[in-house]
Amino acid sequence: MLRFRDLAIIFTVTIVAALFLKMFVLEAVFIPSASMEETLLPGDFVLVNKLSLSSASSSSSSLNATIPFLSFSKQVDVERGDVVVFRFPGTAEKSVLAKDDLLVKRCVAKGGDLLEISKGSIWVNGERKAFIEGNPSLRSETKLFPPNENFTFNNYGPIRIPKQGDIILLTKETYQQWENLIRSEGHSVSWSDVRGCLLDGQPVETYVIKENYLFMLGDNFFHSYDSRFWGFLPEKNVIGDAAIVYWSLEENHRSKSVSDFLGSIRWGRIGMFIN
């Protein structure tokens, strides 16, 4: 018969193992919107593989986490086309999301890439990319989000995705483009018609980017709140790859009986790998 001490040890080991898995290996995410259709549907439950982004690449940024007696470090190495889960950076002035909300999007460009969306096609470094192949019937051009005069849904850029070490020129014309990113890197920044750009109270003409950044899009990009609205994603905000759909229910299902519940389960999506 198990003694109280044995039960306490089993309980403690179980809790530590669960915490370790959640912090470093797996995360579970619910998909609430249609922004990733048809890759992911509202009502999908997704497992996130945090270890999949480990890399020895010296150019990648490091994510570190520590718990008592244990430390863990991994390198972020997101590839173009990866579907990843990340924490919302909260850099937009007006946003429908809160900072650190979990989002799922596809990375279409990395730091140093030249990105352009032209007539709905995605071009990276002059090459047309087919990352996003959603159902055209899903792409009604409904204005779901606040208007942005800098782009339309079909056209965006060309724009270079910033990376660590980039030197940007700060002028009256470029200040608004970069002020939110600079603030997100821990600085106070403002513009004076007399002194120009003030960084931490000192006049400057250039700024050196501290972080590596990604450009994220939803596969159903006419219905996606993504980098076109809130800007570049710091690599350090990435949690991991969206790996597998482990459970899926019809959107807005109302189960009044066991048969209703069973009928709302999307059996064909359970166990589906995400790519």
C-alpha positions in Angstrom: 0.0 0.0 0.0 1.3 3.4 -1.0 2.3 5.7 1.9 1.6 9.4 2.1 5.2 10.2 1.3 5.1 8.0 -1.8 1.9 9.7 -3.0 3.5 13.1 -2.4 6.5 12.2 -4.4 4.4 10.9 -7.3 2.2 14.0 -7.2 5.3 16.3 -7.2 7.0 14.5 -10.0 3.8 14.6 -12.1 3.4 18.3 -11.6 7.1 19.1 -12.4 6.9 16.9 -15.5 3.7 18.7 -16.6 5.2 22.1 -16.0 8.4 21.1 -17.9 6.4 19.8 -20.9 4.3 23.0 -21.0 7.2 25.4 -20.6 9.7 23.7 -23.0 8.1 21.0 -25.1 4.3 21.3 -25.9 1.6 24.0 -25.8 -2.1 23.7 -26.6 -3.8 26.4 -28.6 -7.4 26.9 -29.6 -8.2 28.5 -33.0 -11.0 31.0 -32.6 -11.1 32.7 -36.0 -11.1 32.1 -39.8 -7.8 33.9 -40.4 -5.9 30.6 -41.2 -8.5 28.9 -43.3 -8.2 26.5 -44.9 -5.1 25.3 -43.1 -6.7 25.8 -39.7 -10.4 26.1 -39.0 -12.3 27.8 -36.2 -12.8 25.2 -33.5 -9.4 23.4 -34.1 -7.3 22.6 -31.1 -3.6 22.6 -31.9 -0.5 21.2 -30.3 2.6 23.5 -30.5 6.0 21.9 -30.8 8.4 24.2 -28.9 11.5 22.1 -29.5 11.0 22.2 -33.3 12.7 25.6 -33.5 15.9 24.5 -31.9 18.9 25.3 -34.1 22.6 25.8 -33.8 22.5 28.8 -36.2 24.5 31.6 -34.7 22.4 34.2 -36.6 19.2 33.1 -34.7 18.0 34.8 -31.5 18.1 32.9 -28.3 15.1 32.1 -26.1 15.9 31.3 -22.5 13.8 30.0 -19.6 14.7 28.9 -16.1 13.0 27.0 -13.4 14.5 25.9 -10.1 17.5 23.5 -10.6 16.8 23.5 -14.4 17.7 25.9 -17.3 16.8 25.6 -20.9 17.9 27.6 -23.9 16.9 27.2 -27.5 17.6 29.0 -30.8 14.7 30.4 -32.9 15.1 29.5 -36.5 11.8 30.0 -38.2 11.7 29.2 -42.0 9.6 31.0 -44.6 6.4 29.1 -44.9 6.3 27.8 -41.3 3.0 28.0 -39.4 4.0 29.2 -35.9 2.4 30.2 -32.7 3.6 33.4 -31.1 2.9 36.1 -28.5 1.3 39.2 -30.0 3.9 42.0 -29.7 1.3 44.8 -29.1 3.2 47.3 -31.1 0.2 48.8 -33.0 -1.2 52.0 -31.6 -4.8 50.7 -32.0 -5.3 47.0 -31.7 -8.1 44.5 -31.3 -5.7 42.3 -29.3 -3.9 42.5 -26.0 -0.1 42.2 -25.7 1.0 38.6 -25.3 -2.2 37.1 -26.7 -1.4 33.9 -28.6 -1.7 34.0 -32.4 -1.2 31.4 -35.1 0.1 32.7 -38.5 2.4 31.8 -41.4 5.9 33.3 -41.7 6.2 34.6 -45.2 9.4 36.7 -44.8 12.4 37.0 -42.5 14.8 39.7 -41.5 16.7 41.1 -44.5 14.0 39.9 -47.0 12.3 42.3 -49.5 8.6 41.6 -49.3 5.8 42.8 -51.7 2.2 41.8 -52.0 0.9 42.7 -55.5 -2.6 41.9 -56.6 -2.9 39.3 -53.9 0.4 37.5 -54.9 3.3 37.3 -52.4 6.8 38.2 -53.7 9.9 37.6 -51.5 13.2 38.8 -52.8 11.8 39.1 -56.3 10.3 35.5 -56.3 6.6 34.7 -56.3 5.8 32.5 -53.3 2.9 30.1 -53.0 2.8 29.8 -49.2 -0.9 30.8 -49.1 -3.3 28.8 -51.3 -6.6 29.4 -49.6 -10.0 28.9 -51.1 -10.9 32.0 -53.2 -14.5 31.7 -52.1 -13.3 32.6 -48.6 -11.7 35.8 -49.7 -14.5 38.3 -49.8 -12.9 41.7 -49.3 -14.8 42.5 -46.1 -13.2 45.4 -44.0 -13.0 43.5 -40.7 -10.3 45.7 -39.2 -9.5 49.4 -38.9 -8.6 50.9 -42.3 -4.9 51.6 -43.0 -4.1 54.1 -45.7 -0.7 52.6 -46.3 -2.0 49.5 -48.1 -4.9 47.6 -49.5 -5.6 43.9 -48.9 -4.3 43.1 -52.4 -1.2 45.3 -52.3 1.5 46.0 -49.7 5.1 47.1 -49.9 7.7 46.7 -51.2 9.2 46.7 -47.8 12.4 45.3 -46.3 12.0 43.2 -43.1 14.4 44.5 -40.4 17.0 42.4 -38.9 19.5 42.7 -36.1 22.3 45.2 -37.0 20.3 47.0 -39.7 21.0 50.8 -39.6 17.9 52.8 -40.5 17.8 56.5 -41.4 15.4 58.6 -39.2 13.9 61.5 -41.1 10.6 63.3 -40.9 9.4 61.0 -43.7 10.5 57.7 -42.1 9.9 58.5 -38.4 6.3 57.2 -38.2 7.3 54.0 -39.9 9.8 53.1 -37.2 8.7 54.8 -34.0 6.6 51.8 -32.6 9.4 49.3 -33.4 12.0 51.5 -31.6 9.8 51.9 -28.6 9.2 48.1 -28.5 13.0 47.7 -28.3 13.0 49.7 -25.0 13.6 53.3 -26.0 11.7 56.5 -25.7 11.5 58.2 -29.1 9.9 61.4 -30.4 10.1 63.9 -33.2 11.0 67.6 -32.9 10.8 69.9 -35.9 13.7 71.8 -34.4 16.0 68.9 -33.3 14.8 66.1 -35.4 14.5 62.6 -34.0 15.1 62.3 -30.2 16.1 58.9 -28.9 16.1 58.7 -25.1 16.2 62.5 -25.2 19.2 62.8 -27.5 19.1 63.9 -31.2 20.0 61.1 -33.6 19.9 60.6 -37.4 20.1 56.8 -37.4 19.1 53.8 -35.3 20.6 50.3 -35.1 18.0 47.5 -35.0 18.5 45.2 -31.9 16.2 42.3 -32.8 15.5 39.9 -35.7 12.0 40.2 -37.1 9.5 38.2 -39.1 6.5 39.1 -41.3 3.4 37.1 -40.5 0.3 36.5 -42.7 -2.9 34.6 -42.2 -3.6 32.1 -45.0 -7.1 33.6 -45.4 -5.5 37.0 -45.6 -8.6 39.0 -46.5 -9.8 38.1 -43.1 -6.6 38.1 -41.1 -5.3 40.6 -38.5 -1.5 40.2 -39.2 1.7 42.0 -39.8 0.1 44.3 -42.4 -1.8 45.9 -39.5 0.4 45.6 -36.4 3.9 45.4 -37.9 6.9 43.1 -37.7 7.1 40.2 -35.2 10.2 39.9 -33.0 11.7 36.4 -33.3 11.9 36.2 -29.5 8.0 36.2 -29.4 7.8 32.9 -31.3 6.7 29.9 -29.1 7.0 27.1 -31.6 5.6 25.3 -34.7 1.9 24.5 -35.0 2.4 20.8 -35.3 -0.9 18.8 -35.2 -4.6 19.2 -34.8 -5.4 17.0 -31.8 -9.2 17.9 -31.6 -11.7 19.8 -33.7 -15.3 20.8 -33.2 -17.7 22.6 -35.6 -17.7 26.3 -35.1 -20.4 27.6 -32.7 -21.8 24.1 -32.1 -24.6 23.8 -29.6 -24.7 20.3 -28.2 -28.0 19.4 -26.6 -27.3 15.7 -26.5 -24.5 13.2 -26.9 -25.4 12.6 -30.5 -25.3 16.3 -31.2 -21.9 16.5 -29.6 -20.5 13.5 -31.5 -21.9 15.0 -34.7 -20.1 18.3 -34.1 -16.7 16.6 -33.9 -14.6 16.9 -37.1 -13.2 13.4 -37.0 -11.3 13.8 -40.2 -9.2 16.6 -38.8 -8.1 14.9 -35.6 -4.4 13.9 -35.9 -3.9 16.1 -39.0 -0.4 17.4 -39.4 0.0 21.2 -40.1 2.0 22.5 -43.0 
